């Protein structure tokens, strides 16, 4: 598997949505053999703050937005995933993606990608 590109975005709030209904999306385009695939991971935006609060990763200090990292970590930990769209609403599941995470290692491994 080869990661070709990574993108991240803040998902616009829907009509009548409360501030609690804010989500981020991480999109990873990758190649397996001759096939190009795209994986989309949507999660509650607050989870990025939880990462910083728990000392796992602070995107302000690390310089790489969480929405550029989360999809790649999900794909690395689930390389045989069949579905292309995923949603994480459980904080523990999201925090698990960042167990042992090092932004320096991530930058070195994916130096060819635009991460910031």
C-alpha positions in Angstrom: 0.0 0.0 0.0 1.3 3.4 -1.0 -0.3 6.7 0.3 -0.7 9.1 -2.6 -2.3 12.1 -0.9 -4.0 13.2 2.3 -6.6 16.0 2.7 -8.5 17.2 5.7 -11.5 19.5 6.2 -13.9 20.8 8.7 -17.4 19.5 7.8 -19.9 22.4 7.6 -22.6 22.4 10.3 -25.9 21.2 9.0 -29.1 23.3 9.2 -30.3 23.6 12.8 -27.2 21.8 14.0 -25.9 22.7 17.4 -22.2 23.6 18.0 -21.8 20.0 19.4 -22.6 18.7 15.9 -19.2 19.7 14.4 -17.2 17.1 12.6 -13.9 16.9 10.8 -13.0 14.6 7.8 -9.8 13.0 6.8 -9.4 11.7 3.3 -6.6 9.4 2.2 -6.0 8.4 -1.4 -3.8 5.3 -1.7 -2.7 2.7 -4.1 -2.9 -1.1 -3.6 -1.3 -2.9 -6.6 -2.7 -1.2 -9.7 -5.8 0.0 -8.0 -6.3 3.6 -6.6 -8.7 3.9 -3.6 -9.9 6.7 -1.3 -10.7 6.3 2.3 -12.8 8.9 4.2 -12.8 9.1 8.0 -15.3 11.4 9.7 -15.1 12.1 13.4 -16.3 14.5 16.1 -14.1 17.6 16.0 -13.8 17.7 19.8 -11.6 14.6 19.6 -8.7 16.6 18.4 -8.9 18.7 21.6 -9.1 15.5 23.7 -5.8 14.3 22.1 -4.1 17.5 23.3 -5.7 17.3 26.7 -4.4 13.7 27.2 -1.0 14.5 25.9 -1.2 12.2 22.9 -0.9 14.9 20.2 -1.3 18.6 20.1 -1.9 19.8 16.5 -1.0 23.4 17.5 2.5 22.3 18.7 3.0 19.5 16.2 2.1 21.6 13.2 0.2 18.9 11.3 -3.6 19.1 11.6 -5.3 16.0 13.1 -7.5 15.8 10.1 -4.4 15.1 8.0 -3.3 12.3 10.3 -6.3 10.4 11.5 -7.3 8.8 8.2 -3.7 7.6 7.6 -3.5 6.1 11.1 -6.9 4.4 10.6 -5.7 3.0 7.3 -2.4 1.8 8.7 -4.2 0.0 11.6 -6.9 -1.4 9.3 -5.0 -2.2 6.0 -7.6 -4.7 4.8 -10.6 -2.5 5.3 -13.3 -3.0 2.6 -15.5 0.1 3.1 -14.3 3.5 1.9 -16.3 5.6 4.4 -15.9 5.4 8.1 -17.3 7.4 11.0 -15.9 7.3 14.6 -18.2 8.6 17.3 -16.5 6.9 20.2 -13.8 8.9 21.8 -11.9 5.9 23.1 -11.8 4.4 19.6 -10.4 7.6 18.2 -7.8 8.1 20.9 -6.7 4.5 20.3 -5.6 5.5 16.8 -3.0 7.8 18.3 -1.5 5.3 20.8 2.3 5.6 20.4 2.0 8.3 17.8 5.0 10.5 17.1 4.6 13.5 14.7 8.3 13.3 13.9 8.0 9.7 12.8 4.9 10.5 10.9 6.5 13.5 9.1 9.6 11.3 8.2 7.4 8.5 6.9 5.2 10.7 4.8 7.6 13.5 3.9 6.5 13.5 0.3 3.0 14.4 1.2 1.7 17.9 1.9 0.7 17.6 5.6 0.2 21.2 6.9 
